[in-house]
């Protein structure tokens, strides 16, 4: 359950009961998926609730709005302040934050909006993909062509592709899908970026057909700080046969190990992999813990 009768959300300048934060059936966003959003996490740290990389998330929200022509009148600083207040009003520290910018005006035309609506909702949410290693399958569905839509924008309508791919993989008994781009290279999961490990180095898809996730970027930074080489390059599913481990990253999923991709199995225990070590340091980072620094990883390679 995402909300109760006591849950408070921010909607268009006011804090209202979540059950009253509604949208009309003629809203342009409802009919065309014309909206943008962010997925952000707050963690309970020694200094209280701390939103992880709020500035980066809200800068991307502004970028997404600009990419699709949705006006957004709130600054990064204002959105951050409002998010903390929504957390406080709901007495939450460890929480998932969902800002949504949409067009509620009744409008069936295919034109950019002249006004927008802003919702910020929060709820308690465990790791989106769970804690167990994932069994992935290469999806028959591809990521959208970057010449068709602004892939780097977090547009609501893009996630129809994610829903279809994820549901198809789960219908075949897998935990999640792994999507390719239009050229047959590995792109990402429906809601998480993908990494694999080979010879003590990490590989992940470059910009183009992926959303360069904020968790992805954080993991790359942590790895490079530890002296681990990270390659952002194209690779095919066949190249995973030479990999020793793999993992996925995302704000909702955090860092989760991969057991297999179709018939390719990764036998190294996840905690003994680069991904496992980075997952531990990522947790320490977001929760404000001081033990375990990135530099210590280099000693374990």
Residue, then its C-alpha position, 0 to 999 in steps of 0.5 A: x500500500x503506497x498511502x493511507x488516509x493519513x498520508x500527505x503529498x505535495x500537489x501544486x503548492x499545497x500539502x494535501x491528503x494523498x487520497x485527494x491528490x487526483x487527476x482529471x480523466x481528460x488530462x493530457x498526461x493521462x492519455x499520452x503518457x506526457x509526464x516526467x518523473x524522478x525516483x529518489x531515496x531518503x535514508x536514515x543516517x546519523x544526521x537524520x533523514x538525508x535525501x541521496x543526491x537530491x540536487x542531481x535528481x532534481x537537475x535531471x527532472x528539470x532536464x526531462x521537463x525541458x526535453x519534452x516541453x513541460x514547464x517547471x516553475x520550482x527550482x532545484x532548491x525549492x523541490x529539495x526543501x519540499x521533499x524534506x517537508x513531505x518526509x517530515x509530514x509523513x514521519x519518514x526517514x527511509x523512504x522512496x520519493x516520487x516527484x511527478x511533473x504532468x499536464x492535468x489540463x484537459x487537452x487532446x491535442x498533440x501540443x506541448x503544455x503551457x502549464x504543468x502540475x507538480x506532485x511529490x509523494x513518498x512511501x516506504x519501499x524496499x529494494x525494488x528487485x529484492x535481495x536475491x541474485x537475479x535470473x535475467x533473460x534477454x528480452x525480445x523487446x528493444x530499448x527505444x531508438x534514441x532518434x525517436x525519443x529523448x532517452x536521457x529524459x525520464x519520461x513516463x511514457x518510456x516505461x510502457x516499454x519497461x512494463x512490457x519487457x519485464x512482464x514478458x520475462x517474468x512470464x517465462x519464469x525469469x526475475x527480470x529482463x535485459x534489453x538490447x538496443x536497436x543494434x543488438x548491443x546490451x542496453x539495460x534492464x527495464x528499470x536498472x542499469x547493467x554491469x558485468x565484471x571481467x578480469x578485475x574490470x567493469x563494463x557497462x553500456x555507454x550513453x545512447x540507448x540507456x538512461x544514465x542512472x544516478x546510481x550507475x554514475x555513483x557506482x562508476x565513481x566509487x569504482x574509479x576511486x578504488x582504482x578499478x577500471x570501468x569501460x563504458x562501451x558497447x557489448x553483445x550478449x555473447x560477450x557475457x560468456x567471458x564474464x565472471x560476475x554481473x549486477x544491476x543498479x538503480x535508485x529503486x533497486x540499489x545494487x543487486x547481483x545477477x546470477x545468470x543471463x539466460x544460459x550464462x551463469x555467474x558462479x563467483x559468490x556475489x560478495x567476492x565480486x567487485x559488484x558485491x564490494x561496491x554494493x557494501x560501500x554504496x550502502x555505507x555511503x547512502x546511510x552516512x556510515x564512515x567505515x569502509x572507504x572506496x580505497x579499501x577495495x583496491x587492496x582486495x583486487 
